[in-house]
Amino acid sequence: MPDARVDWPVRFAASSFGLRIAYNGFAQQTVTVPVTIDRNFWLSGDGQTDTSAGNGDLLRVLELALESYSLTALTATVTLNSNFRVSIVTPSNLTIYWADAASTLDPMLFGFTAATFGPATSNVGANLPNGIWRPNRPISYDSRDRQPYVGGVLSAIGGLTEVSRVAVPYRTRDIDFRYLAPDRVLGEYSPVTEPTGAFEDLWDAVTANRPLRLYPDETSRASSGYTEYRARDLTDPITRNGQAQYFHDVALKLRRTS
């Protein structure tokens, strides 16, 4: 079975951000990165547009912002590479001035750490971007989506039974990940290159009423590769593994968002 992945969204308190760039030997220019306040954006690389559904791919937003450079034609491809790093590829040399006063977009969201990237035709973030949890394990237990029902049963003295179904809620799903290394679960053990890569970072977002996307195969980049859920139980999901105390287990009780 493939390793799974769980993503959570980032949200913004402003409607646009600036990014200072230069391309193909032309002068510097500040391009605008437009977003929607308090709407979910994902660093998924699946190309979905920003709509009221909150499925917008932040990498696509960045891609379009770079292509708004007006001093010469600029074509950019912004993707999540096989190492789950943000990759920006252009036909000619691109320079990104992340530390410039006009650059108000946080580079850490995308995993970039250097003050200036380029000039180069390929700019790749050093770190795992925000909003991705990689347990480095397949799902250990999966109840699959189950259909709950709201209603009741009335039994008469004579033995007749009436069933009343009042509602059909969204489906529920229980999953477990077992034998997880500490750096996959606890923030204090996170690698330097994965500052928000622990389960605790995911759980912090989930408990703030953000949805999550469950990818049974972490290599999926397609919009059809995930199912979206919210937590239906906020009991601490982290426990020590009963057979090997070095490892941790994580259990999630989920409900579909649609």
Buried (B, 14 or more C-beta within 10 A) or exposed (E): EEBBBBBBBBBBEEEBBBBBBBBBEBEBBBBEBEBBEEBBBBBBBBBBEBEEEBBBBBBBBBBBBBBBBEBEEBEBBBBBBEEBBBBBBBEBBBBBBBEBEBBBBEBBBBBBBEEBBBBBEBBBBEBBBBBBBBBBBBBBEBEEBEEEEEEEEEEEEEEEEEEEEEEEEBBBBBBBBBBBBEBBBBBEEBEEBBBBBBBBBBBBBBEEEBBBBBBBEBEBBEBEBBBBBBBBEEEEBBEEEEEEEEBBBBBBBBBBBE
